[in-house]
Amino acid sequence: MSIQLTEAAARHVKMQADKTGNPTSLRLGVRTSGCSGFMYTVDYADDVQDNDAVYEQHGVKVVISRKSLPFLEGMEVDFVRDGLNHRLEFRNPNVKDACGCGESFTV
């Protein structure tokens, strides 16, 4: 299994990277937080460490630390527009429950 990045998400990452001058590498992870246990972390990846897994799709590298990988394995990242709102959406098969506000999740 791996992490899937949709074409829409890749276009969004590339567009934001071009605007800000950041690399077209996306770092995903999890950290302890919220009422359910974990929350996603999203940032640009300036470099790749020895303990990172790297997946490349649609011209974008997705970098994940091996520590976060068990929580994210099999996840799909999409870019969704809903009216005036838009966001990265995480479809994670490992999530067993999420808090009501959507801030955190349980695996």
C-alpha positions as CSV (number, residue, x, y, z in Angstrom):
1,M,0.0,0.0,0.0
2,S,1.0,3.6,-0.4
3,I,-0.3,7.1,-0.2
4,Q,-2.4,8.3,-3.2
5,L,-2.4,11.9,-4.3
6,T,-5.2,12.8,-6.7
7,E,-4.5,14.9,-9.8
8,A,-6.5,17.7,-8.2
9,A,-4.4,17.7,-5.1
10,A,-1.2,17.6,-7.1
11,R,-2.3,20.6,-9.1
12,H,-3.1,22.5,-5.9
13,V,0.2,21.7,-4.3
14,K,2.1,22.7,-7.5
15,M,0.1,26.0,-7.7
16,Q,0.8,26.9,-4.1
17,A,4.4,25.9,-4.4
18,D,4.8,28.2,-7.4
19,K,3.2,31.1,-5.5
20,T,5.3,30.7,-2.4
21,G,8.6,29.5,-3.9
22,N,8.4,26.3,-1.9
23,P,9.4,22.9,-3.3
24,T,6.8,20.7,-4.9
25,S,7.2,18.1,-2.1
26,L,4.5,17.7,0.4
27,R,5.3,16.4,3.9
28,L,2.4,14.6,5.6
29,G,2.3,13.3,9.1
30,V,0.4,12.8,12.3
31,R,0.8,14.2,15.8
32,T,-0.9,13.6,19.1
33,S,-3.7,16.2,19.5
34,G,-7.4,16.8,20.1
35,C,-10.0,14.8,21.8
36,S,-9.7,11.7,19.6
37,G,-5.9,11.3,19.7
38,F,-4.3,12.3,16.4
39,M,-4.3,15.1,13.8
40,Y,-2.8,15.5,10.4
41,T,0.2,17.7,9.8
42,V,0.8,19.2,6.4
43,D,3.8,21.2,5.2
44,Y,6.2,21.5,2.4
45,A,9.2,19.1,2.5
46,D,12.5,21.0,2.0
47,D,14.5,17.9,2.4
48,V,14.1,14.1,2.7
49,Q,15.5,12.4,5.8
50,D,16.8,8.8,5.9
51,N,13.7,7.7,7.9
52,D,11.3,9.1,5.3
53,A,9.2,7.2,2.8
54,V,8.7,9.1,-0.5
55,Y,5.9,8.6,-3.0
56,E,5.8,10.5,-6.3
57,Q,2.6,11.1,-8.1
58,H,1.6,13.6,-10.8
59,G,4.9,15.4,-10.4
60,V,4.6,15.9,-6.6
61,K,6.6,14.1,-4.0
62,V,4.8,13.1,-0.9
63,V,7.2,12.7,2.0
64,I,6.1,10.8,5.2
65,S,8.3,9.9,8.2
66,R,8.3,6.1,8.9
67,K,6.9,7.0,12.3
68,S,3.7,8.4,10.8
69,L,3.5,5.9,8.0
70,P,1.4,3.2,9.8
71,F,-1.3,5.8,10.5
72,L,-1.4,7.0,6.9
73,E,-0.8,3.9,4.9
74,G,-3.5,3.5,2.2
75,M,-4.7,7.1,2.5
76,E,-5.9,9.2,-0.4
77,V,-5.3,13.0,-0.4
78,D,-7.7,15.0,-2.6
79,F,-8.3,18.7,-3.2
80,V,-12.0,19.5,-2.8
81,R,-14.0,22.6,-3.8
82,D,-17.3,23.2,-2.1
83,G,-18.8,26.5,-3.1
84,L,-16.4,29.2,-2.0
85,N,-14.5,26.8,0.3
86,H,-11.7,24.5,-0.7
87,R,-9.5,22.2,1.2
88,L,-7.3,19.1,1.2
89,E,-9.4,16.1,2.1
90,F,-7.9,13.0,3.7
91,R,-9.6,9.7,3.0
92,N,-7.8,7.4,5.5
93,P,-8.9,3.8,5.8
94,N,-7.1,3.5,9.1
95,V,-9.5,6.0,10.9
96,K,-11.8,4.3,13.3
97,D,-13.5,7.4,14.7
98,A,-13.2,11.2,14.5
99,C,-14.2,14.0,16.8
100,G,-17.3,16.1,16.1
101,C,-15.3,19.2,15.0
102,G,-13.2,17.1,12.6
103,E,-9.9,18.2,14.2
104,S,-8.7,14.8,15.3
105,F,-9.1,11.1,14.7
106,T,-8.6,7.7,16.3
107,V,-6.9,4.7,14.6
